[in-house]
């Protein structure tokens, strides 16, 4: 067991071990998701996302979010897809604090952010890394 724990520790130091989102981040993401899920059916539709952003470039923000988060391209975002997206943001080198700051900005009416991660708002694969 000691070898495994040393191995995992080394991976973490090298940034190769994935750290789950903190419970406080998960909780805030659930609030964000629920705010967009207007009908409460545990899926966000493009129309709900447009309503969430209101007049703040609503369609642009909704389209950007769907390009990155709707993995199966079925025009709805499940909580699983949503949380998976944010986990891969963290796995790309961002901190929970980075994520929380952007979530708070969006809850206050800010725009969707194109993170430097493995996904892109233009719906084509992106392999950018955080620098």
C-alpha positions in Angstrom: 0.0 0.0 0.0 2.8 2.4 0.7 4.0 2.1 -2.9 0.6 2.9 -4.2 0.2 5.9 -2.0 3.7 7.2 -3.0 2.7 6.6 -6.7 -0.6 8.6 -6.3 1.3 11.3 -4.5 3.8 11.6 -7.3 1.0 11.7 -9.9 -0.6 14.6 -8.0 2.6 16.5 -7.8 3.0 16.1 -11.5 -0.6 17.1 -12.1 -1.5 13.8 -13.6 -3.9 12.6 -10.9 -7.4 14.0 -11.3 -8.9 15.8 -8.3 -12.7 15.8 -7.9 -14.5 19.0 -7.6 -14.8 20.2 -4.0 -18.2 19.7 -2.4 -18.7 23.5 -2.2 -18.1 23.8 -5.9 -20.5 20.9 -6.7 -23.1 22.6 -4.5 -22.8 25.9 -6.3 -22.9 24.2 -9.7 -26.1 22.5 -8.7 -27.6 25.9 -7.9 -26.4 27.2 -11.3 -27.9 24.2 -13.0 -31.2 24.6 -11.2 -31.4 28.3 -12.0 -31.2 27.4 -15.7 -33.5 24.3 -15.5 -36.6 26.4 -15.4 -39.1 23.5 -15.6 -37.2 21.5 -13.0 -37.0 18.3 -15.2 -33.2 17.9 -14.6 -32.3 18.9 -18.1 -31.5 22.3 -19.5 -32.9 23.0 -23.0 -31.5 25.6 -25.3 -34.7 27.7 -24.8 -34.1 27.6 -21.0 -30.5 28.7 -21.4 -31.7 31.6 -23.6 -34.2 32.6 -21.0 -31.5 32.4 -18.3 -29.2 34.8 -20.1 -32.2 37.1 -21.0 -31.0 40.0 -23.1 -27.3 39.6 -22.5 -26.4 38.0 -25.9 -28.6 35.1 -24.8 -28.4 33.0 -28.0 -24.7 33.5 -28.2 -24.2 32.4 -24.6 -26.6 29.4 -25.0 -25.0 28.2 -28.2 -21.5 28.5 -26.7 -22.6 26.5 -23.6 -24.3 23.8 -25.7 -21.3 23.5 -28.0 -19.1 22.6 -25.0 -21.5 20.8 -22.6 -24.1 18.9 -24.6 -21.8 15.9 -25.3 -24.4 13.7 -27.0 -25.8 16.7 -29.0 -29.4 15.9 -28.2 -30.2 19.6 -27.5 -30.5 19.2 -23.8 -27.9 19.2 -21.0 -28.3 16.7 -18.2 -26.9 17.3 -14.7 -24.4 14.5 -15.5 -23.2 16.2 -18.6 -23.1 19.5 -16.8 -21.0 18.2 -13.9 -18.8 16.2 -16.3 -18.0 19.4 -18.2 -16.9 21.2 -15.0 -14.8 18.3 -13.9 -12.9 18.3 -17.2 -12.4 22.1 -16.7 -10.8 21.4 -13.4 -8.8 18.5 -15.0 -7.5 21.0 -17.5 -5.7 22.9 -14.8 -8.2 25.3 -13.3 -8.9 25.5 -9.6 -12.3 25.2 -7.9 -11.8 28.9 -7.1 -11.5 29.8 -10.8 -14.7 27.8 -11.5 -16.6 29.4 -8.6 -15.6 32.9 -9.7 -17.0 32.3 -13.2 -20.1 30.6 -11.9 -20.8 33.6 -9.7 -20.2 36.0 -12.6 -22.7 34.0 -14.8 -25.3 33.9 -12.0 -24.9 37.7 -12.0 -25.6 37.9 -15.7 -22.1 37.4 -17.1 -21.3 35.6 -20.3 -20.3 32.0 -20.9 -16.5 31.5 -20.9 -14.6 29.5 -23.4 -12.2 27.8 -21.0 -8.8 26.7 -22.3 -9.7 23.0 -22.0 -10.4 20.1 -24.3 -13.6 21.6 -25.5 -14.6 24.6 -27.6 -17.5 26.9 -28.0 -17.3 26.6 -31.8 -18.5 22.9 -31.6 -15.2 21.7 -33.1 -12.6 19.8 -31.0 -10.2 22.0 -29.2 -7.0 20.8 -27.6 -5.9 24.0 -25.9 -4.3 23.8 -22.6 -4.2 26.4 -19.8 -1.0 28.4 -19.9 
